[in-house]
């Protein structure tokens, strides 16, 4: 009987909640930042940032090995090549022009892939956050 009560009590407990990852647009000051983050924590997966009107977005993908070298950036049928730098704490940084076809394709469907050497780093902005990505692009474009 006690085992049944303990099992019932344990069944009522839920598993720890996953962190609430979201995309947040910070457009009130320069630089403009679109962050894939857990709000109010230091947890970041990716950031896009730019100076308003500069037409240059700096993409940082956090985690993993700090990658450097030539990066192939693809979205839809478009691709570009850029120089990848190691990001602080691992990961990589690469700059993209917001008026390049690869950025336009990224803003359209929210999918982008960065390849450095044999490392492939995908980035996806879900459809319910695409308006933030498009607003970021609008604010950054000159």
C-alpha positions in Angstrom: 0.0 0.0 0.0 2.8 2.4 0.9 4.5 1.6 -2.4 1.3 2.5 -4.3 1.0 5.9 -2.5 4.7 6.7 -3.1 4.3 5.8 -6.8 1.2 8.0 -7.1 3.0 10.9 -5.4 6.0 10.6 -7.7 3.8 10.3 -10.7 2.2 13.7 -9.8 5.6 15.4 -9.8 6.6 16.9 -13.1 10.1 16.8 -14.6 12.1 19.9 -14.2 11.1 22.5 -16.7 13.3 23.1 -19.7 14.8 26.6 -19.8 12.5 29.1 -21.6 14.7 29.8 -24.7 13.3 32.6 -26.9 14.3 35.2 -29.4 14.4 38.7 -28.0 14.9 41.9 -30.0 16.7 44.7 -28.2 16.2 47.8 -30.4 16.1 50.7 -27.9 19.8 51.5 -28.1 22.8 50.8 -30.3 23.8 48.2 -31.1 20.6 46.6 -32.2 20.6 43.0 -30.9 18.5 39.9 -31.7 19.4 37.3 -29.1 18.5 33.6 -28.8 18.5 33.5 -25.0 17.0 32.5 -21.7 15.8 36.0 -20.6 17.4 37.4 -17.4 20.2 34.9 -17.5 23.6 34.8 -19.1 22.5 31.9 -21.3 22.9 32.6 -25.0 22.9 30.3 -28.1 23.2 33.0 -30.7 23.2 36.8 -31.2 22.8 39.0 -34.2 23.9 42.6 -33.7 24.4 45.7 -35.8 24.8 49.4 -35.7 21.5 50.9 -37.0 21.7 51.7 -40.7 25.1 50.0 -41.2 23.8 47.1 -43.3 26.3 44.8 -41.5 25.1 42.1 -39.1 27.5 40.4 -36.8 26.4 36.8 -36.0 27.8 35.0 -33.0 27.0 31.3 -32.4 27.9 30.3 -28.9 29.1 26.9 -27.6 31.2 24.3 -29.2 34.8 24.8 -30.4 36.1 28.3 -31.1 36.2 28.1 -34.9 38.3 30.4 -37.1 38.9 30.4 -40.9 36.8 30.8 -44.0 33.1 30.3 -43.3 30.5 29.3 -45.9 27.1 30.8 -44.9 24.0 29.4 -46.6 20.3 30.2 -46.5 17.8 28.9 -49.1 19.6 28.8 -52.5 22.0 31.7 -51.6 25.4 31.4 -50.1 28.3 33.7 -49.1 31.8 33.4 -47.8 33.1 35.2 -44.8 35.9 35.2 -42.2 35.0 33.3 -39.0 36.6 34.4 -35.7 36.5 32.5 -32.4 33.9 33.8 -30.0 34.6 34.3 -26.4 33.8 31.1 -24.5 33.8 29.0 -27.7 31.8 29.2 -30.8 32.2 31.6 -33.7 31.6 35.1 -35.0 31.0 36.1 -38.7 29.8 39.3 -40.3 27.1 39.4 -43.0 25.7 42.2 -45.1 21.9 42.6 -44.6 21.5 43.4 -48.2 23.2 40.2 -49.4 20.9 37.5 -50.9 21.9 35.0 -48.2 20.6 37.4 -45.5 17.4 38.0 -47.4 16.8 34.2 -47.7 17.5 33.9 -43.9 15.0 36.6 -43.1 12.4 34.9 -45.3 12.4 31.4 -43.7 14.6 31.8 -40.6 17.1 29.1 -41.5 20.9 29.7 -41.9 23.9 27.4 -41.8 27.5 28.3 -41.2 30.2 25.8 -42.2 33.8 26.2 -41.1 36.1 23.4 -42.1 34.2 20.2 -41.2 32.0 21.9 -38.6 28.4 22.7 -39.5 26.5 25.2 -37.3 22.8 25.6 -38.1 20.7 28.5 -36.9 16.9 28.6 -36.9 14.5 31.4 -36.0 11.1 29.7 -35.7 8.2 31.2 -37.7 6.6 32.8 -34.6 9.8 34.9 -34.2 10.4 35.8 -37.9 8.9 39.3 -37.4 11.7 40.1 -34.9 14.3 38.9 -37.5 12.7 41.0 -40.2 12.6 44.1 -37.9 16.2 43.5 -37.0 17.0 43.5 -40.7 15.0 46.6 -41.3 16.8 48.5 -38.4 20.2 47.4 -39.6 19.8 48.1 -43.3 21.1 51.4 -44.6 
